[in-house]
Amino acid sequence: MATPTELAREAQKQIELLQAEFEIHQRGMENLKLFDLRERLVVLEQKIAKLERELEALKSLPIIADRVDRLERDRDESEKRRWQFAYIFAGAVATLLVTVLVQLVLLPLVKK
């Protein structure tokens, strides 16, 4: 039978082996955690990139809406200007006709 000293030495060796094995497993777990974290980081980076693209798209929407509003305002203004031109032209033609009529009416009176 083994002496208590031999049993203590054997137990000490077993403890050291278990501690070494524990450290190996602990490093393995840390590596697994790091690998898992790396995978999660890659997925998060992809999601962030996608969100940034969507954000840029959303930022451009008000610009497009603003451009559409400007085009509508410009169209309305050009339509108003066309009508203003038509009114001015009609007024000029009416003035010309009135002037010609007045001249025709006054011409016989002036010749007498």
C-alpha positions as CSV (number, residue, x, y, z in Angstrom):
1,M,0.0,0.0,0.0
2,A,1.1,3.5,-0.7
3,T,2.3,5.8,2.0
4,P,0.5,9.1,2.7
5,T,3.4,11.0,1.2
6,E,3.2,9.1,-2.1
7,L,-0.6,9.6,-2.1
8,A,-0.1,13.3,-1.6
9,R,2.4,13.5,-4.4
10,E,0.1,11.6,-6.7
11,A,-2.8,13.9,-5.7
12,Q,-0.6,16.9,-6.4
13,K,0.3,15.6,-9.9
14,Q,-3.4,14.9,-10.6
15,I,-4.2,18.4,-9.4
16,E,-1.5,19.9,-11.7
17,L,-2.8,17.9,-14.6
18,L,-6.4,19.0,-13.9
19,Q,-5.3,22.6,-13.7
20,A,-3.4,22.4,-17.0
21,E,-6.4,20.7,-18.6
22,F,-8.7,23.4,-17.1
23,E,-6.4,26.2,-18.5
24,I,-6.5,24.5,-22.0
25,H,-10.3,24.3,-21.9
26,Q,-10.5,27.9,-20.6
27,R,-8.3,29.2,-23.5
28,G,-10.5,27.1,-25.9
29,M,-13.6,28.7,-24.5
30,E,-12.0,32.2,-24.8
31,N,-11.1,31.4,-28.4
32,L,-14.7,30.2,-29.0
33,K,-16.0,33.3,-27.5
34,L,-13.7,35.4,-29.6
35,F,-14.7,33.5,-32.7
36,D,-18.4,33.9,-31.8
37,L,-17.8,37.6,-31.2
38,R,-16.0,38.0,-34.5
39,E,-18.9,36.4,-36.3
40,R,-21.3,38.7,-34.5
41,L,-19.1,41.6,-35.3
42,V,-19.2,40.8,-39.0
43,V,-23.0,40.5,-38.9
44,L,-23.3,43.8,-37.1
45,E,-20.9,45.5,-39.6
46,Q,-23.1,44.2,-42.4
47,K,-26.2,45.5,-40.7
48,I,-24.6,48.8,-40.1
49,A,-23.6,49.1,-43.7
50,K,-27.1,48.3,-44.8
51,L,-28.6,50.8,-42.4
52,E,-26.2,53.5,-43.6
53,R,-27.2,52.8,-47.2
54,E,-30.9,53.1,-46.2
55,L,-30.2,56.3,-44.3
56,E,-28.6,57.8,-47.4
57,A,-31.6,56.8,-49.4
58,L,-33.9,58.3,-46.9
59,K,-31.8,61.5,-46.8
60,S,-32.2,61.8,-50.6
61,L,-36.0,61.5,-50.4
62,P,-36.6,65.1,-49.1
63,I,-34.3,66.4,-51.8
64,I,-36.3,64.6,-54.5
65,A,-39.6,65.9,-52.9
66,D,-38.1,69.4,-52.8
67,R,-37.2,69.2,-56.4
68,V,-40.6,68.0,-57.4
69,D,-42.1,70.9,-55.4
70,R,-39.8,73.4,-57.2
71,L,-40.7,71.9,-60.6
72,E,-44.4,72.3,-59.7
73,R,-43.9,75.9,-58.6
74,D,-41.9,76.7,-61.7
75,R,-44.6,75.2,-63.9
76,D,-47.3,77.3,-62.1
77,E,-45.2,80.5,-62.5
78,S,-44.6,79.9,-66.2
79,E,-48.3,79.2,-66.7
80,K,-49.1,82.5,-64.9
81,R,-46.6,84.3,-67.1
82,R,-48.2,82.9,-70.2
83,W,-51.6,84.1,-69.1
84,Q,-50.1,87.5,-68.2
85,F,-48.6,87.7,-71.7
86,A,-52.0,86.7,-73.2
87,Y,-53.8,89.4,-71.2
88,I,-51.2,92.0,-72.2
89,F,-51.4,91.0,-75.8
90,A,-55.3,91.0,-75.8
91,G,-55.2,94.5,-74.1
92,A,-52.8,95.8,-76.7
93,V,-55.0,94.5,-79.5
94,A,-58.1,96.0,-77.9
95,T,-56.4,99.3,-77.4
96,L,-55.3,99.2,-81.1
97,L,-58.9,98.5,-82.2
98,V,-60.3,101.3,-80.0
99,T,-57.7,103.7,-81.3
100,V,-58.4,102.7,-84.9
101,L,-62.2,103.1,-84.3
102,V,-61.7,106.5,-82.6
103,Q,-59.5,107.6,-85.5
104,L,-62.1,106.5,-88.0
105,V,-64.8,108.4,-86.1
106,L,-62.7,111.5,-85.7
107,L,-61.3,111.6,-89.2
108,P,-64.5,112.8,-90.8
109,L,-65.0,115.4,-88.1
110,V,-61.5,116.8,-88.5
111,K,-61.8,117.1,-92.3
112,K,-64.8,119.4,-92.1
